[in-house]
Every structure is written in structure tokens, then in C-alpha cells.
Amino acid sequence: MKLAGKTAGAAAALGLAIAAAAMPVAAQEADFSDARLDSFVQAVIDIAELRQKYEVQMAEAGGEAEQQKLAEAFQSEAIAVVEAAPDLTVDQYVEIGQQATEDAELGARIREMLAARMDG
């Protein structure tokens, strides 16, 4: 898969994970450490891979009930990925994702980190 496709997939996973987590976070200006952003980026990548696995299963699902079960399983696993990340909570993950959509500089920084990680 091309880098652009991976980055788009990671960005889509980020959106899904944020929607899945649905945790309220106070809007505030935040300066995130490199370590926290690094954990965030790795979580985004891991969730993108997880999403790909579940997309295949969803396409093969036998009905709406099975799809719902898979969606719930994806949500649980995505949250577990974030909870296992060092120096990152689910609330912080959601906050970084929200800030990245509102702060062009932070968004660019995260995209650069994603691109560097996927190139390596």
C-alpha cells in the first residue's frame, strides 16, 4: 500500500477511534510532549491495522447483528490499544485528535510523525 493510502487509513482510523471512544474532553489549549505524541501516533497506526482486520470481517458478516458485534469488538480493542500505550490515556488520545483537527500546526506535526513512522 502506498504511503498516502496508509496515512489516509491511519487518519480514518483516528476518526473512527475518536467517534468510538466518545469521551467528553474539555476543550483547552494543550502543548503535548513528544513522548505523548509518539504514543498517539503509534496508537493511530495500530488502530488503522485493527480497522483493516475488522473491515474484512464486516464485509463477510452474515447480517446486521453480526456487524454490530464486530463494531463493538473493534471499539473495545481500539480502546485497549490506547490504554496500553505509554504516556497516553483514552481522554488524552481523544483530546489530541480533537486538537489536531483544530490546530493546523499540531495536525501537520502529527502527519509528519505518521509519515516518518510509515517510511521507517
C-alpha positions as a Python dict, from the first residue, in 0.01 Angstrom:
ca = {
    (1, 'M'): (0, 0, 0),
    (2, 'K'): (128, 348, -80),
    (3, 'L'): (220, 592, 196),
    (4, 'A'): (-74, 817, 107),
    (5, 'G'): (-307, 523, 145),
    (6, 'K'): (-157, 426, 478),
    (7, 'T'): (-175, 783, 605),
    (8, 'A'): (-535, 812, 489),
    (9, 'G'): (-613, 481, 655),
    (10, 'A'): (-449, 596, 976),
    (11, 'A'): (-642, 922, 962),
    (12, 'A'): (-965, 730, 906),
    (13, 'A'): (-883, 503, 1198),
    (14, 'L'): (-820, 808, 1410),
    (15, 'G'): (-1166, 937, 1322),
    (16, 'L'): (-1325, 601, 1398),
    (17, 'A'): (-1144, 566, 1727),
    (18, 'I'): (-1240, 914, 1836),
    (19, 'A'): (-1602, 850, 1748),
    (20, 'A'): (-1588, 509, 1912),
    (21, 'A'): (-1439, 639, 2234),
    (22, 'A'): (-1700, 919, 2255),
    (23, 'M'): (-1547, 1052, 2573),
    (24, 'P'): (-1615, 1415, 2663),
    (25, 'V'): (-1298, 1619, 2687),
    (26, 'A'): (-1268, 1978, 2798),
    (27, 'A'): (-1155, 2197, 2512),
    (28, 'Q'): (-831, 2359, 2606),
    (29, 'E'): (-504, 2470, 2458),
    (30, 'A'): (-255, 2194, 2508),
    (31, 'D'): (113, 2150, 2444),
    (32, 'F'): (169, 1779, 2407),
    (33, 'S'): (509, 1624, 2479),
    (34, 'D'): (699, 1441, 2208),
    (35, 'A'): (658, 1119, 2407),
    (36, 'R'): (281, 1162, 2428),
    (37, 'L'): (253, 1245, 2056),
    (38, 'D'): (473, 947, 1974),
    (39, 'S'): (238, 721, 2172),
    (40, 'F'): (-60, 884, 1998),
    (41, 'V'): (90, 823, 1653),
    (42, 'Q'): (167, 459, 1733),
    (43, 'A'): (-187, 411, 1862),
    (44, 'V'): (-326, 563, 1540),
    (45, 'I'): (-116, 321, 1334),
    (46, 'D'): (-215, 22, 1548),
    (47, 'I'): (-583, 116, 1527),
    (48, 'A'): (-554, 155, 1148),
    (49, 'E'): (-425, -202, 1127),
    (50, 'L'): (-701, -318, 1357),
    (51, 'R'): (-959, -136, 1143),
    (52, 'Q'): (-836, -316, 832),
    (53, 'K'): (-886, -651, 1005),
    (54, 'Y'): (-1239, -559, 1109),
    (55, 'E'): (-1330, -417, 767),
    (56, 'V'): (-1266, -760, 614),
    (57, 'Q'): (-1474, -928, 885),
    (58, 'M'): (-1754, -671, 845),
    (59, 'A'): (-1765, -734, 470),
    (60, 'E'): (-1803, -1107, 537),
    (61, 'A'): (-2054, -1064, 822),
    (62, 'G'): (-2379, -1253, 789),
    (63, 'G'): (-2609, -975, 898),
    (64, 'E'): (-2666, -659, 1094),
    (65, 'A'): (-2640, -830, 1434),
    (66, 'E'): (-2301, -978, 1345),
    (67, 'Q'): (-2184, -641, 1212),
    (68, 'Q'): (-2291, -475, 1539),
    (69, 'K'): (-2098, -735, 1737),
    (70, 'L'): (-1790, -672, 1524),
    (71, 'A'): (-1825, -294, 1564),
    (72, 'E'): (-1841, -335, 1942),
    (73, 'A'): (-1539, -566, 1938),
    (74, 'F'): (-1346, -313, 1727),
    (75, 'Q'): (-1436, -35, 1969),
    (76, 'S'): (-1320, -239, 2269),
    (77, 'E'): (-995, -337, 2101),
    (78, 'A'): (-927, 20, 1983),
    (79, 'I'): (-974, 149, 2337),
    (80, 'A'): (-746, -128, 2468),
    (81, 'V'): (-477, -22, 2219),
    (82, 'V'): (-490, 333, 2354),
    (83, 'E'): (-497, 220, 2716),
    (84, 'A'): (-186, 7, 2656),
    (85, 'A'): (6, 299, 2503),
    (86, 'P'): (271, 453, 2729),
    (87, 'D'): (213, 810, 2848),
    (88, 'L'): (-138, 819, 2696),
    (89, 'T'): (-492, 782, 2826),
    (90, 'V'): (-810, 748, 2623),
    (91, 'D'): (-907, 1104, 2721),
    (92, 'Q'): (-568, 1234, 2607),
    (93, 'Y'): (-596, 1038, 2281),
    (94, 'V'): (-934, 1195, 2211),
    (95, 'E'): (-806, 1540, 2311),
    (96, 'I'): (-503, 1517, 2081),
    (97, 'G'): (-726, 1404, 1795),
    (98, 'Q'): (-964, 1695, 1853),
    (99, 'Q'): (-681, 1946, 1889),
    (100, 'A'): (-518, 1814, 1570),
    (101, 'T'): (-833, 1899, 1373),
    (102, 'E'): (-846, 2250, 1521),
    (103, 'D'): (-473, 2333, 1531),
    (104, 'A'): (-310, 2322, 1186),
    (105, 'E'): (41, 2318, 1335),
    (106, 'L'): (-36, 2019, 1559),
    (107, 'G'): (-212, 1841, 1273),
    (108, 'A'): (91, 1892, 1048),
    (109, 'R'): (325, 1771, 1322),
    (110, 'I'): (122, 1452, 1365),
    (111, 'R'): (104, 1391, 989),
    (112, 'E'): (484, 1429, 968),
    (113, 'M'): (528, 1182, 1254),
    (114, 'L'): (289, 936, 1083),
    (115, 'A'): (474, 967, 753),
    (116, 'A'): (814, 918, 921),
    (117, 'R'): (689, 613, 1111),
    (118, 'M'): (540, 456, 798),
    (119, 'D'): (853, 521, 594),
    (120, 'G'): (1066, 352, 858),
}
